[in-house]
Amino acid sequence: MRGNIAQLMQQAQKMQENIQKAQEELANVEVTGNAGGGMVSVTLTGRMECRKVRIDPSVVSDPEMAEDLIAAAINDAVNKVNQASQEKMGSATAGMPMPPGMKLPF
């Protein structure tokens, strides 16, 4: 019984190290979301910090369209960050089963 607990603790510590490494790697990731066939692009880091927004000048003449395209580009970038996060965290916890419904990072 004690051997199982010690092994479980080692696995938990290894998983914690892997999660921390994955979070650090994710912080350095940059993804670009696009909308309107590239008329608007938004670049976010893995920490959801906006690094760059590019808007084609032709979009500026129609404020409603610009607003919609900016929102769509942000949503596209957020979805890409979430996908990258799931991939990184999934590989960080591959050796240890997670309880149902538990999400990472904590």
Residue, then its C-alpha position, 0 to 999 in steps of 0.5 A: m500500500r505504501g509503495n502505491i502511495a509513493q508511486l502516486m506521489q512521484q507521478a503527481q510531482k512529475m505531472q506538476e513539473n510537466i504542467q509547469k513546463a507546458q505552461e511556460e512553453l504555451a506562454n511563448v506561443e503566438v497564434t494569429g486569428n483571421a477574418g474576412g479572408g485575411m482582411v483582419s488579423v489578430t495575434l495573441t500569445g498563449r496567455m491571451e495577450c494581444r500582440k498585434v492587430r492588422i486591419d485592411p484599410s478597405v474595412v475602415s470605411d464600414p464600421e459595422m463590418a470592421e467590428d464584426l471582423i475584429a470580433a471574428a478574428i479575436n474569436d479565431a485566435v482564442n480558439k487557436v490558443n485554446q487548442a494549443s493549450q489542450e494539446k500541451m496540457g494533454s501531453a503533460t498529463a499523459g502518464m496520469p489519469m485525470p478525474p472526470g470533469m477536471k480541467l487544466p490548468f487548475 
